[in-house]
Amino acid sequence: MKNYKTYLFDADGTLLDYDKAELQALKETFRLYNLTYNQQIEKCFSDICNLEWIRFGLSNATETEIQSRFHELYYDYSESRFCELVKRLNLSVSPTKFDISYRQYLAQQTDEVSFAREVCMKLSEFANLYVVTNGLSTIQKSRLIHFKPYLKDIIVSEDLNCCKPSKEFFEKVITIADIEDKTTALMVGDSLTSDIFGANCFGIDSCWFNTKRKKNDTQIIPKYEINSLKQLVT
């Protein structure tokens, strides 16, 4: 793999361990409201999140209608999953308050993917690094605090009022990052439909971070595929 002048990193699943963050935030929220917590609750919450994510159409971020309403839908999704959780578990707590508390705890979770900070430190010695992520601004920026010394900027979809994989998102990114030649930039991310598809359509080289070595059954073909971030510097 050649060296690039600019690296565009996704956040969750690429630099940050969202699975750990999600469960820790849930656990702390249950503790805040003095509620019993166990692994069955984790499974229940995970199932609800998956179903609600699909129900609100957030799994179809390639669709223009979803892109235009992504953040509105995300807030609705976030509260809806806790409405369902409270209902299933018969909890005596307001779903709205539970959702707010959960997001506050989520913003405090900084669990990293293996070698993420080490790789960013090395790359920052010769390249410009940016995080380009879909999500809520205050949460994402807070969780990336340990990466800030190595980043030029953290670009969050909520601030841009558009999201990956849209052309509009990547147009705004290259303007912010002052990328004049798209061939000098590499998009690194774990999502084929968001990170890789968006970069490919926009003419930026893409690198699929496939830690679980999933089979790619799509028509979305990354320029590179890695299963460890260390492969970016070796």
SEMAR-989135 format. One record per residue (C-alpha): x, y, z; residue in one letter. Coordinates in steps of 0.001 Angstrom, whole numbers, padded with zeros to 6 digits, always signed. Each point is the difference from the previous one (the first is absolute). Layout:
REM SEMAR-989135
XYZA ...
END
This chain:
REM SEMAR-989135
+000000+000000+000000M +001352+003403-000956K +000242+002912+002401N -002662+002679-000310Y +000115+003700+000744K -003390-000096+001747T -001721-002794+001927Y -003735+000165+000654L -000977-002303+002845F -003437-001171+000982D -000559+000001+003782A -002162-002853+001304D +001298-003420-000935G +003180+001512-001403T +001667+002085+002721L -002560-000419+002780L -001528-003182+001397D -003700+000824-000160Y -001174-003393+001281D +001863+000482+003295K -001080+003629+000260A -003654-000831-000564E -000162-002674+002688L +001965+002029+002551Q -002290+002994-000533A -003033-002241+000406L +001402-001511+003181K +000717+003398+001525E -003459+001266-000915T -001619-002965+001743F +002162+000694+003042R -001052+003675-000015L -003661-000996+000298Y +000720-002814+002503N -001177-002686-002409L +001120-003627-000121T +002408-000674-002842Y +001112-003280-001560N +001035-001606-003294Q -003594-000768-000951Q -000665+003730+000000I +003014+000533-002258E -001390-002547-002473K -003458+001561+000147C +001405+003489-000627F +002163-001196-002883S -002965-001695-001670D -002143+003110+000421I +002710+002262-001431C +000377-002192-003072N -003740-000094-000642L -000549+003721+000585E +003023+000948-002155W -001596-001869-002884I -003522+001271+000770R +001150+003624-000176F +001818-000679-003262G +003419+000885+001372L +001482-003137-001527S -000817+001509-003420N +002197+003095+000204A +000730-000335-003718T -003560+001176-000696E -000356+003737-000591T -003123+000345+002159E +001741-001622+002973I +003101+002147-000496Q -002045+003199+000075S -001672-000982+003304R +002776-002073+001557F +000469+001971+003225H -003711+000582+000544E -000546-003728-000411L +002951-000782+002262Y -001441+001970+002920Y -003388-001670-000519D +001684-003403-000170Y +001972+000655+003154S -003052+000745+002128E -002143-002667-001645S +002374-002795+000973R -000278+000995+003645F -003783+000203-000232C +000095-003616-001141E +002564-001011+002642L -002017+001574+002821V -003128-001722-001301K +001582-003445-000321R +001689+000127+003408L -002874+001822+001722N +002340+002661+001386L -001228+002915+002093S +001963+002703-001799V -000674+002569-002688S +001343-001196-003394P +000857+003596-000894T +002069+000513+003156K +001582-003432-000436F +001002+000878-003571D +001551+003315+001065I +001942-001639+002827S +001191-002776-002276Y +001331+002441-002597R +001788+001946+002724Q +001744-003159+001174Y +000731-001063-003571L +001863+003282-000539A +002360-001006+002823Q +001017-003331-001545Q +003410+000090-001680T +000730-003699-000587D +002325-000356-002990E +000491-002597-002703V +003319-001855+000310S +003008+002050-001154F -002205+002950-001009A +001840+002712+001905R +003412-001467-000773E -000740-000045-003737V -001396+003542+000034C +003093+001242+001788M +002280-001540-002642K -002063+001176-002962L -000214+003540+001381S +003780+000296-000331E -000298+000314-003786F -003717+000367-000816A -003106+002002+000901N -002577-002005+001932L -003718+000706+000240Y -002867-001909+001547V -003092+000061-002215V -002917-001559+001799T -003762-000261-000048N -001555+000773+003354G -000740+002626+002614L +002669+002654+000340S +000348+000322+003771T +000149-003764+000487I +002524-000757-002737Q +002363+002866+000798K +000016-000858+003694S +000760-003669-000633R +002940+000847-002284L +001787+002147+002569I +003100-002233+000144H +000475+000232-003767F -000112+003792-000217K +003809+000475+000196P +000323-001910-003287Y -002998+001404-001869L -000382+003130-002062K -003737-000052+000596D -002993-002130+000964I -002710+000320-002638I -003412-001173+001200V -003038-000393-002237S -002290+001901+002368E +002174+003110-000359D -000104-000261-003799L -003732-000737-000133N +000681-002924-002325C +001440-003473+000404C +002115-002714-001587K -000174-001337-002647P -001466+003077-001701S +001950+001996-002548K -000858+003149+001960E +001733-001382+003084F +003220-000811-001822F -000050+003333-001840E -000102+001801+003334K +002725-002254+001391V +002493+000735-002770I -000696+003715+000376T +000630-000085+003755I +003069-002206-000424A +001259+002127-002930D +000453-003067-002203I +000746+001281-003501E +000959-003373-001481D -002381-002800+001031K +002582-002654-000948T +002119+001084+002983T -002726-000954+002518A -001062-003349+001454L -003295-000761+001730M +000338-002681+002705V -003142-001518+001469G -001841-003153+001008D -003242+000640-001906S -000218-001027-003633L -003257+001876-000574T +001033+003209+001750S +003782+000457-000047D +001064-002030-003019I -002985+000664-002244F +000126+003720+000719G +003730+000268-000667A -000184-002113-003158N -002819+002078-001466C +001877+003197+000757F +003299-001167-001481G +001973-000433+003222I +002009-003178+000611D -001621-002205+002627S +001240-002477+002587C -002458-002429+001572W +000869-000741+003635F -001360-003525+000251N +000998-001255+003439T -002394-002954-000038K +001089-001051-003504R -003559+000143-001285K -000699-001148-003523K -000791+002875-002341N -003172-001011-001823D -000629+003483-001386T +000997+001808-003179Q +001944+002498+002129I +003708-000669-000524I +002588+001784+002161P +003447+000801-001363K +001492-001622+003101Y -001205-002369+002708E +001663-000360+003415I -000868-001827+003221N +002371+001966+002267S +000691+003727+000032L +003709-000825+000288K -000098-000948-003674Q -000293+003716-000809L +003531+000585+001244V +001761-003217-001029T 
END
